[in-house]
Amino acid sequence: MVVNVASIAAYVVRTMSSAYSASTAAVEHLTKFQAVELGPQGVRVNAVAPGMIGTDMISWGTDEPAALQAAVEAIPLRRVGSPGDVSDAILFLLSDTSRFVTGHTLVVDGGGRHR
């Protein structure tokens, strides 16, 4: 099994992030191609696309508390995700529970991409 890590930046257009967004979109498409190419050998290939996760990277968007709070309020689950949220999604994709899932990108963003 393979789990690639992309980002919701593949879906959301923001200024000053074209290279990052394009590269993460490429990871998503690579996942689809690998799923088709490696599936006949029994290899499942999926990806996770984290949203706002509580890591050092969160400061790239803003270091202003009010702006960060506004971003959190735009997430339907009203919180920043944790690294554990992402690792749990990866563990799911690596488990037998997802044995018939391949070529999929699991978005882990608390619903934030829909706002």
N, C-alpha and C positions, 0 to 999 in steps of 0.2 A: 504494500500500500504506500501511496505517496500523498502527502498533504502539503500543498504549496501555500504560502502566505501572501495574500494580495492586500487590498485595502478598499474601503468604500470610496476612496478617491477615484477609483475606476468609474464610478457612477455619478459623482458630484463634481460640478465644475466650480472651481474657485480660482481667483486670480493668483498669480505667482506660484502656481503648482503644476504647470503643464507637463514638465518632464516627469515628475513623480506620478501624476495621474496616468500618463501614457505608459509608463513602465509597469504600473500595477494592473492596468488593463491588459497589457501584454502577458502578465502572469496568469490572468484569468483565461485568456485564449490558449496559452500554452497548456493549461490544465485540460481544456477540452480536447485539444489535439492529442495530448499524451493519453487521455482516457480512451480515445478511439484506437490509437496505435498500440497501446499496451494491454488493452482489454482482452484480446484473444489469448494472451499469455496468463490471464487471470489476475492481472495487476489493476487495482482500482486507483484512480488518480482524482483527487478532489482538492479544493482550496478553501481557506477561510478568508473572509474579508472583514477585518475589524474596523469598527468606527472609532469613536472617541474612547480611548483606553488610558487609564491612569498610569502613564509612564512619563519619562522625560520628554518624549515627543509632544506631549500635550502643550508644552510651552511654545512650540513653534507657531501655533495658531494665535495665541494671545498670552500676555502676562498680566492682563488687567482682570481683577476679580469680577467686576461687573460683566465684562464680556464673556468670561468663562461661565458665570452663572446663567447668562442668557442662552449660551450654547447648551448647557445642561437642561434648562427648561424646555428647549426645543426637542429634546429626546423624550418620546412617549413614556419610557420607564423612569424618567427624571433622575438619572444618575449616570455618572461616568462608569464605563465598564472596567473590569479588573483584568489583569493578566490571566487570572484563573478562569475568567469567563471564556477567554480565547483558548486556553489550554484544554478546558473541558470540551469545547467544540472540536478541537483536534482529536482528542481521545475518542469522542463519538465517531468521527470519520474513520479512525483507525480500528474501531471495534467491529465485531461481527454483527452488531445491531444495524450497521449501515452496509451490510454485505452486498446489497443490490443497488448501491448508490455509487455512481462514477461520473466524472465530467461535471460535477456540481460545485458551485461556490456558495458556501454557507456564510451569509452575512451575519456578523455578530456586532450589532450596533444599537440594541435596545429599541429598534424601530426608527432611529434617527434619520435614516436615509429617506424616509417617506414624508418628511416634513419640509 
